[in-house]
Amino acid sequence: MYGSFLNILIRSVGEKKTTKCSFRIAVNNPRNKEEVLYMNIAVWGKSAESCHKYLQKGSSVLVEGRIRQATLENGSYWTDVVA
């Protein structure tokens, strides 16, 4: 997602619409003060609409959710937080 801060996706399943907002946050590494970790965040539903409306680059945000990990075709892993 380099080059864009928020990515909004509205998907229809039958008559029901689902909204997903995804973005990245920077977190200081507690083990190495000079390293910054980037975490992918996925937010769904009304919370996604609020993120899209109110968040902007540089905003402070508290994220609570579960960690989801997937294996890509090339054998590497993709990890994100589903909030």
Secondary structure, DSSP 8 states (H G I E B T S, - for coil): -TT-S-EEEEEEETTEEEEEEEEEEEEE-SS-TT-EEEEEEEEETHHHHHHHHH--TT-------EEEEEE-TTS-EEEEEE-
